[in-house]
Amino acid sequence: FCVMTTPLHLSRVRLKTLRGEALASIAPLLMPVDPRQRPAHAHRVLWMLFQDVSDAKRDFLWRDEGDGRFMILSHRPPTDPHALFEVQTKLFVSELYPGDRLAFVLRVNPTAATRPTTTDSGPAAKRARGKRDDVIMRALHGIPRTEWDATTGHVLAGRANERDRIVTESSQAWLMAQSAKCGIEIERDKFVAANYVQIPLDRRSGRERRAAEDFGRPGGFSTVDLAGTLVVNDGALFLGKLATGFGSAKAFGNGLMLIRRA
């Protein structure tokens, strides 16, 4: 069996924004109602729990549970010197044996390396290979927005009709490819994908932002909620992956896989 040797801390955290609490008057500013705006706000808010080391890099994963509540997996225990949060922390201890079945939930930004479109080996090609594509959006782009029956003029199918199937199939394929590298197997018949959304996030300069808006393409990322069961093959590999997270955009609430015995 395998036990994680590097200490990790699993925390349940609630921002004190209820009526009568410390942050009630500025709750809408800290946590907007619009779920597309919350990741960027929560990203900044949760850093308040890890400011005991001024120059530290982000060494935690988090998940938004709604209503100002979060799950956090971190190398350092969170600190709350200003009593702005309700925090419950425990050591994350997991003993895993080959063959163990675990239920999981995972909010993730599923990406893969950009497919090269040229054989050029110059700087432009290197930059292109360094970019990452949303695997679900890549799959959706392969489906026409609308297909017509030329004889009757009726709509036969289209991207909207195929969306749920594509989200499930492409995210499942992506996670299974990931699982092959981190010591687990995903059970196909238990897999569920839901809540695929685009999250706007603009970190560019004003000029770059305006240019992108002219083409109707603001910056951002996508998220999808995955759930199911998995089987452990290599506990050490899997625990290492749990600590570093899955997919991209981890700083904005993605990548933390929560597990329990199935």
C-alpha beads as a LAMMPS data file, in Angstrom:
LAMMPS data file: protein, C-alpha beads

262 atoms
261 bonds

1 atom types
1 bond types

-500.0 500.0 xlo xhi
-500.0 500.0 ylo yhi
-500.0 500.0 zlo zhi

Masses

1 110.0

Atoms # bond

1 1 1 0.000 0.000 0.000
2 1 1 0.983 3.676 -0.263
3 1 1 0.781 6.521 2.255
4 1 1 1.454 10.145 1.311
5 1 1 4.721 11.175 2.958
6 1 1 4.663 14.913 2.159
7 1 1 2.207 16.568 4.573
8 1 1 -0.888 18.045 2.985
9 1 1 -3.778 19.842 4.656
10 1 1 -7.427 19.573 3.636
11 1 1 -9.536 22.535 4.739
12 1 1 -13.190 23.506 4.715
13 1 1 -13.367 27.276 4.529
14 1 1 -16.263 29.733 4.668
15 1 1 -15.912 33.452 4.083
16 1 1 -17.803 35.365 6.790
17 1 1 -20.300 37.214 4.596
18 1 1 -23.609 36.291 6.226
19 1 1 -25.755 38.976 7.847
20 1 1 -24.080 40.312 10.991
21 1 1 -20.676 38.833 10.131
22 1 1 -17.419 40.676 9.478
23 1 1 -17.707 40.937 5.693
24 1 1 -21.482 41.147 5.248
25 1 1 -21.467 44.722 3.928
26 1 1 -19.040 43.960 1.097
27 1 1 -20.163 40.413 0.299
28 1 1 -21.319 41.215 -3.281
29 1 1 -17.925 42.740 -4.053
30 1 1 -15.989 39.798 -2.671
31 1 1 -18.185 37.056 -4.148
32 1 1 -20.327 38.195 -7.105
33 1 1 -23.593 36.385 -7.759
34 1 1 -22.576 35.694 -11.374
35 1 1 -20.740 32.316 -11.281
36 1 1 -18.610 33.385 -14.253
37 1 1 -17.104 36.206 -12.187
38 1 1 -16.500 34.264 -8.978
39 1 1 -13.315 32.341 -9.909
40 1 1 -11.218 35.486 -10.347
41 1 1 -12.605 37.048 -7.151
42 1 1 -12.174 33.862 -5.122
43 1 1 -8.633 33.500 -6.440
44 1 1 -7.728 36.828 -4.815
45 1 1 -9.752 36.269 -1.635
46 1 1 -8.265 32.863 -0.819
47 1 1 -4.736 34.226 -1.053
48 1 1 -5.515 36.007 2.235
49 1 1 -5.259 32.617 3.929
50 1 1 -1.668 32.071 2.756
51 1 1 -0.012 35.427 3.299
52 1 1 2.068 34.266 6.242
53 1 1 4.889 33.808 3.695
54 1 1 5.111 37.049 1.721
55 1 1 6.962 35.751 -1.349
56 1 1 5.410 32.267 -1.486
57 1 1 4.181 30.795 -4.735
58 1 1 0.699 29.289 -4.882
59 1 1 0.999 25.825 -3.356
60 1 1 -2.677 25.028 -2.879
61 1 1 -5.659 23.808 -4.877
62 1 1 -9.213 24.896 -4.194
63 1 1 -12.800 24.261 -5.182
64 1 1 -15.787 26.604 -4.910
65 1 1 -18.642 24.863 -3.103
66 1 1 -20.991 27.872 -3.355
67 1 1 -22.246 30.380 -0.769
68 1 1 -18.716 31.506 0.061
69 1 1 -17.623 27.967 0.960
70 1 1 -14.453 26.341 -0.372
71 1 1 -12.433 23.156 -0.141
72 1 1 -8.661 23.696 -0.110
73 1 1 -5.800 21.208 -0.394
74 1 1 -2.536 22.878 0.621
75 1 1 1.063 22.200 1.598
76 1 1 0.827 24.827 4.356
77 1 1 -2.130 25.092 6.740
78 1 1 -4.192 28.226 6.036
79 1 1 -3.871 31.101 8.484
80 1 1 -6.576 33.676 9.232
81 1 1 -5.078 36.452 11.392
82 1 1 -8.006 38.816 10.745
83 1 1 -10.754 36.264 11.518
84 1 1 -12.430 36.760 8.133
85 1 1 -13.008 33.042 7.551
86 1 1 -14.452 30.052 9.302
87 1 1 -11.721 27.437 8.851
88 1 1 -11.621 23.714 9.636
89 1 1 -8.322 22.015 8.755
90 1 1 -7.061 18.471 9.085
91 1 1 -4.088 16.544 7.763
92 1 1 -4.843 14.841 4.487
93 1 1 -3.933 11.221 5.160
94 1 1 -4.764 8.563 2.634
95 1 1 -3.716 4.921 2.584
96 1 1 -4.212 3.473 -0.870
97 1 1 -3.927 -0.132 -1.998
98 1 1 -3.932 -1.463 -5.570
99 1 1 -7.517 -2.339 -6.417
100 1 1 -9.099 0.287 -4.150
101 1 1 -12.270 1.809 -5.633
102 1 1 -12.862 5.489 -4.958
103 1 1 -15.691 7.853 -5.829
104 1 1 -14.469 11.219 -7.081
105 1 1 -15.640 14.683 -8.041
106 1 1 -13.464 17.051 -10.060
107 1 1 -13.971 20.545 -11.462
108 1 1 -11.463 20.890 -14.246
109 1 1 -10.253 22.951 -17.196
110 1 1 -9.422 20.103 -19.621
111 1 1 -6.686 21.118 -22.032
112 1 1 -4.162 19.481 -24.331
113 1 1 -1.158 20.744 -26.249
114 1 1 -2.036 22.642 -29.409
115 1 1 -1.854 20.447 -32.480
116 1 1 0.951 21.675 -34.779
117 1 1 -0.242 23.032 -38.119
118 1 1 3.210 23.471 -39.621
119 1 1 6.469 21.591 -39.876
120 1 1 8.393 24.806 -39.233
121 1 1 10.786 24.504 -36.312
122 1 1 11.288 28.236 -35.784
123 1 1 10.227 30.433 -32.830
124 1 1 6.606 30.729 -34.043
125 1 1 6.223 26.958 -34.117
126 1 1 7.698 26.650 -30.618
127 1 1 5.233 29.222 -29.285
128 1 1 2.339 27.369 -30.951
129 1 1 3.398 24.081 -29.372
130 1 1 3.504 25.776 -25.983
131 1 1 -0.173 26.756 -26.167
132 1 1 -3.021 24.621 -24.873
133 1 1 -6.435 23.942 -26.360
134 1 1 -9.724 23.323 -24.580
135 1 1 -10.387 19.718 -25.628
136 1 1 -14.169 20.113 -25.410
137 1 1 -14.225 23.283 -27.491
138 1 1 -11.929 21.598 -30.012
139 1 1 -14.436 18.755 -30.334
140 1 1 -17.423 21.098 -30.556
141 1 1 -15.794 23.076 -33.356
142 1 1 -15.782 19.905 -35.428
143 1 1 -19.604 19.835 -35.439
144 1 1 -21.555 22.178 -37.746
145 1 1 -23.765 24.638 -35.900
146 1 1 -26.758 23.460 -37.946
147 1 1 -27.381 20.643 -40.440
148 1 1 -30.326 20.852 -42.830
149 1 1 -32.261 18.346 -44.872
150 1 1 -31.943 19.834 -48.364
151 1 1 -35.183 18.164 -49.483
152 1 1 -37.527 19.133 -46.646
153 1 1 -35.672 22.153 -45.268
154 1 1 -35.945 20.713 -41.754
155 1 1 -33.180 20.900 -39.197
156 1 1 -31.642 17.469 -38.764
157 1 1 -29.023 18.141 -36.136
158 1 1 -26.507 20.659 -34.979
159 1 1 -23.940 21.557 -32.386
160 1 1 -26.558 22.289 -29.704
161 1 1 -28.118 18.831 -30.183
162 1 1 -24.739 17.143 -29.844
163 1 1 -23.345 19.306 -27.048
164 1 1 -24.060 17.030 -24.062
165 1 1 -22.711 13.957 -25.838
166 1 1 -19.555 15.740 -26.945
167 1 1 -18.927 17.225 -23.495
168 1 1 -19.210 13.765 -21.923
169 1 1 -17.188 11.868 -24.523
170 1 1 -14.354 14.376 -24.902
171 1 1 -13.959 15.026 -21.168
172 1 1 -14.052 11.289 -20.434
173 1 1 -11.393 10.626 -23.077
174 1 1 -9.266 13.428 -21.649
175 1 1 -9.522 12.146 -18.068
176 1 1 -8.789 8.568 -19.114
177 1 1 -5.635 9.773 -20.884
178 1 1 -4.652 11.577 -17.679
179 1 1 -5.433 8.541 -15.546
180 1 1 -3.091 6.345 -17.545
181 1 1 -0.223 8.562 -16.367
182 1 1 -1.179 8.798 -12.686
183 1 1 -1.854 5.242 -11.576
184 1 1 -5.637 4.949 -11.811
185 1 1 -8.351 3.642 -14.110
186 1 1 -11.651 5.470 -14.654
187 1 1 -14.765 3.271 -14.728
188 1 1 -16.551 4.200 -17.948
189 1 1 -20.074 3.259 -16.899
190 1 1 -19.993 5.469 -13.780
191 1 1 -18.662 8.610 -15.451
192 1 1 -20.732 11.820 -15.491
193 1 1 -19.874 15.236 -16.976
194 1 1 -21.997 18.358 -16.405
195 1 1 -21.984 22.152 -16.147
196 1 1 -19.599 22.943 -18.990
197 1 1 -19.240 26.747 -18.989
198 1 1 -16.937 29.423 -20.358
199 1 1 -15.381 31.712 -17.727
200 1 1 -14.235 35.144 -18.972
201 1 1 -10.867 36.159 -17.609
202 1 1 -8.800 38.973 -19.054
203 1 1 -5.216 39.460 -17.898
204 1 1 -3.984 41.354 -20.975
205 1 1 -3.142 44.977 -21.489
206 1 1 -5.872 47.457 -22.405
207 1 1 -4.781 47.543 -26.072
208 1 1 -4.737 43.724 -26.369
209 1 1 -8.103 43.486 -24.633
210 1 1 -9.764 45.985 -26.969
211 1 1 -8.338 44.200 -30.010
212 1 1 -9.739 40.877 -28.787
213 1 1 -13.134 42.414 -28.047
214 1 1 -13.268 43.698 -31.646
215 1 1 -13.292 40.049 -32.699
216 1 1 -15.756 39.031 -29.962
217 1 1 -13.253 36.747 -28.230
218 1 1 -12.459 37.870 -24.673
219 1 1 -9.842 35.841 -22.825
220 1 1 -10.860 33.106 -20.421
221 1 1 -11.082 29.389 -19.802
222 1 1 -13.721 26.685 -19.461
223 1 1 -14.752 24.422 -16.611
224 1 1 -16.640 21.154 -16.465
225 1 1 -17.733 19.122 -13.424
226 1 1 -16.736 15.453 -13.594
227 1 1 -17.796 12.659 -11.260
228 1 1 -17.555 8.896 -11.149
229 1 1 -15.507 6.059 -9.708
230 1 1 -11.908 5.027 -10.222
231 1 1 -9.685 2.080 -9.393
232 1 1 -6.206 2.591 -7.938
233 1 1 -3.307 0.845 -9.681
234 1 1 -0.352 2.843 -8.314
235 1 1 -1.019 4.692 -5.072
236 1 1 2.190 6.740 -5.123
237 1 1 1.559 8.117 -8.608
238 1 1 -2.049 8.931 -7.802
239 1 1 -1.298 10.690 -4.518
240 1 1 1.333 12.757 -6.280
241 1 1 -1.211 13.801 -8.891
242 1 1 -3.773 14.692 -6.229
243 1 1 -1.213 17.063 -4.718
244 1 1 -0.461 18.862 -7.994
245 1 1 -3.956 18.790 -9.508
246 1 1 -5.538 17.988 -12.852
247 1 1 -5.754 20.147 -15.961
248 1 1 -5.113 23.871 -16.318
249 1 1 -6.303 27.110 -14.651
250 1 1 -5.683 25.640 -11.198
251 1 1 -5.263 29.093 -9.660
252 1 1 -8.928 29.753 -10.488
253 1 1 -10.554 26.832 -8.698
254 1 1 -9.847 23.899 -11.002
255 1 1 -7.933 20.670 -10.626
256 1 1 -8.773 19.582 -7.067
257 1 1 -10.077 16.001 -7.112
258 1 1 -12.033 15.077 -3.988
259 1 1 -12.181 11.349 -3.234
260 1 1 -13.933 8.973 -0.870
261 1 1 -14.246 5.204 -0.566
262 1 1 -16.745 3.839 -3.072

Bonds

1 1 1 2
2 1 2 3
3 1 3 4
4 1 4 5
5 1 5 6
6 1 6 7
7 1 7 8
8 1 8 9
9 1 9 10
10 1 10 11
11 1 11 12
12 1 12 13
13 1 13 14
14 1 14 15
15 1 15 16
16 1 16 17
17 1 17 18
18 1 18 19
19 1 19 20
20 1 20 21
21 1 21 22
22 1 22 23
23 1 23 24
24 1 24 25
25 1 25 26
26 1 26 27
27 1 27 28
28 1 28 29
29 1 29 30
30 1 30 31
31 1 31 32
32 1 32 33
33 1 33 34
34 1 34 35
35 1 35 36
36 1 36 37
37 1 37 38
38 1 38 39
39 1 39 40
40 1 40 41
41 1 41 42
42 1 42 43
43 1 43 44
44 1 44 45
45 1 45 46
46 1 46 47
47 1 47 48
48 1 48 49
49 1 49 50
50 1 50 51
51 1 51 52
52 1 52 53
53 1 53 54
54 1 54 55
55 1 55 56
56 1 56 57
57 1 57 58
58 1 58 59
59 1 59 60
60 1 60 61
61 1 61 62
62 1 62 63
63 1 63 64
64 1 64 65
65 1 65 66
66 1 66 67
67 1 67 68
68 1 68 69
69 1 69 70
70 1 70 71
71 1 71 72
72 1 72 73
73 1 73 74
74 1 74 75
75 1 75 76
76 1 76 77
77 1 77 78
78 1 78 79
79 1 79 80
80 1 80 81
81 1 81 82
82 1 82 83
83 1 83 84
84 1 84 85
85 1 85 86
86 1 86 87
87 1 87 88
88 1 88 89
89 1 89 90
90 1 90 91
91 1 91 92
92 1 92 93
93 1 93 94
94 1 94 95
95 1 95 96
96 1 96 97
97 1 97 98
98 1 98 99
99 1 99 100
100 1 100 101
101 1 101 102
102 1 102 103
103 1 103 104
104 1 104 105
105 1 105 106
106 1 106 107
107 1 107 108
108 1 108 109
109 1 109 110
110 1 110 111
111 1 111 112
112 1 112 113
113 1 113 114
114 1 114 115
115 1 115 116
116 1 116 117
117 1 117 118
118 1 118 119
119 1 119 120
120 1 120 121
121 1 121 122
122 1 122 123
123 1 123 124
124 1 124 125
125 1 125 126
126 1 126 127
127 1 127 128
128 1 128 129
129 1 129 130
130 1 130 131
131 1 131 132
132 1 132 133
133 1 133 134
134 1 134 135
135 1 135 136
136 1 136 137
137 1 137 138
138 1 138 139
139 1 139 140
140 1 140 141
141 1 141 142
142 1 142 143
143 1 143 144
144 1 144 145
145 1 145 146
146 1 146 147
147 1 147 148
148 1 148 149
149 1 149 150
150 1 150 151
151 1 151 152
152 1 152 153
153 1 153 154
154 1 154 155
155 1 155 156
156 1 156 157
157 1 157 158
158 1 158 159
159 1 159 160
160 1 160 161
161 1 161 162
162 1 162 163
163 1 163 164
164 1 164 165
165 1 165 166
166 1 166 167
167 1 167 168
168 1 168 169
169 1 169 170
170 1 170 171
171 1 171 172
172 1 172 173
173 1 173 174
174 1 174 175
175 1 175 176
176 1 176 177
177 1 177 178
178 1 178 179
179 1 179 180
180 1 180 181
181 1 181 182
182 1 182 183
183 1 183 184
184 1 184 185
185 1 185 186
186 1 186 187
187 1 187 188
188 1 188 189
189 1 189 190
190 1 190 191
191 1 191 192
192 1 192 193
193 1 193 194
194 1 194 195
195 1 195 196
196 1 196 197
197 1 197 198
198 1 198 199
199 1 199 200
200 1 200 201
201 1 201 202
202 1 202 203
203 1 203 204
204 1 204 205
205 1 205 206
206 1 206 207
207 1 207 208
208 1 208 209
209 1 209 210
210 1 210 211
211 1 211 212
212 1 212 213
213 1 213 214
214 1 214 215
215 1 215 216
216 1 216 217
217 1 217 218
218 1 218 219
219 1 219 220
220 1 220 221
221 1 221 222
222 1 222 223
223 1 223 224
224 1 224 225
225 1 225 226
226 1 226 227
227 1 227 228
228 1 228 229
229 1 229 230
230 1 230 231
231 1 231 232
232 1 232 233
233 1 233 234
234 1 234 235
235 1 235 236
236 1 236 237
237 1 237 238
238 1 238 239
239 1 239 240
240 1 240 241
241 1 241 242
242 1 242 243
243 1 243 244
244 1 244 245
245 1 245 246
246 1 246 247
247 1 247 248
248 1 248 249
249 1 249 250
250 1 250 251
251 1 251 252
252 1 252 253
253 1 253 254
254 1 254 255
255 1 255 256
256 1 256 257
257 1 257 258
258 1 258 259
259 1 259 260
260 1 260 261
261 1 261 262
